[in-house]
Amino acid sequence: MSDRVVLIGTSGSIVNCNAAATRLFEAGDGISADDQRLRFADAAAERAYSDATLVCGTSDAGGEIHSFVAPRPSGKRPYIVSLRPIPALSGADNTDLPGRRIASVLVAIRDPKIFGGIDPALLA
């Protein structure tokens, strides 16, 4: 999987992330994880992320995906960041419970250089 995947809790903190996301944070090229929160070097990307997490965290968010680009200080093509709300489980709300952290937003970060496009076999 080339996508970097991060799960965000209702409090806005990182609940979990895959190894690819951890490597991206360590590279320090525009997106980092500071104090258990996603941070963007670009101010417009930071605002877009903040706005999208607010929308995705509401109960009426539906399954709508919110995407934006995150420029990279290295000058490489910007990351494509997509946020998708995670529905509440069994009618419960997704509040963070003591000892049990529940994710409310899935963040996928795609590097356009790595993403090879849509598999023609899948379209067929």
N, C-alpha and C positions, 0 to 999 in steps of 0.2 A: 504494500500500500504506500503510495507516494504522498498522500494527504497527511498533513499533520492534524491530529484531532485533539481537541481540548474540551473537557466538560466543565461547565461553569455552574456553580450553585446559585441559589436564590439570593445569597448575600453578595454575589458578584465575584466570589473567590474561585480559584481553580480547584475543582474537586479531583480531577484526574486528567492525565494526558498520555498520549502514546510516546514511544521512544523517538519517533521522527520529530514530534513537537519539541521534546526536550533538546534534541540536537539543534533545532532551529533557534531556540532561545539562547543556547550556548554560543551560537555563531554570532549573535548580536548584530544582525543586519536588518534592523527596522522593527523587529518584534521581540519582546522579551517578557519574562515572567518576573515581576518584582513584587515582593510582599504578597505572594500567592495571587497576583492579579496580572492579567494580560496588559501589556503596555506597548504603545506604538510610538516610534520616533517621530513620525509625521503628525502634526497637530490635526489636520483634517481627518486622517485615519483614526486618530484617538477619539475625535468627536463622533465619527460615523459608528465606531464600535460602541461607544457609550449610548448613543441613540438606539442602535439595534438591540443592545442588551435590555434596555428599558422596555422596548416593544415586545421582544421575545419573552420577557419575564412576566408579562401580564396574562391573565387567565383567558382573555379573548384573542390571543395572538394567532390562534389557529395553527396551521402548518406552514405558514408563509416563510419563505427563505429571504433573508436580508443579506445582500452582498455589497462589498466595496473593495477598492484596491488599497493596498498599503505600500507606498513607495519605500524603496530601500536606499540607505545612505551609500551603498556601494555603487549605485547607478545601474544595477541589474534590473531586469523587468520586475515590476511590482508584484507582490503576492496578491492573490485573489482570496479574500476572506469571506466566508459564508457562515451565517448564524441561522440556526433552526431551533425553534422552541421544542422542548421535550415535554409531552403531555404528562399531567399528573397521573400517578398510579392509583388504580382502584378508587377513583373519585376523591382521593386525598389531595390536599394541596402539597406542593413541593417545598414546604418550608424545611430549613435545615434543623434536624432534630439532634439533641445532644447524643453524641456517639454514633450518629448516622447522618452522613452528608449526602444529600440528594441533589442530583444535577437537574437544572431547569433549561439549560441552553447548550446545544452542541455547536462548537466552532470548528470549522474545517478550514485549513490554510493550505492553499495550493500554490506551488511554484510553477509558473507557466513553462519554464524551461524543462522541468521534469515531466509535466503532464503531456502525454503524446497525442491527445485528442480522443475522439470517440472511436471505439473499436468497430470497424465496419461489420464484423460478424455479429456484433450485438444489435446493430441496426437492421441487419437482414433478418 
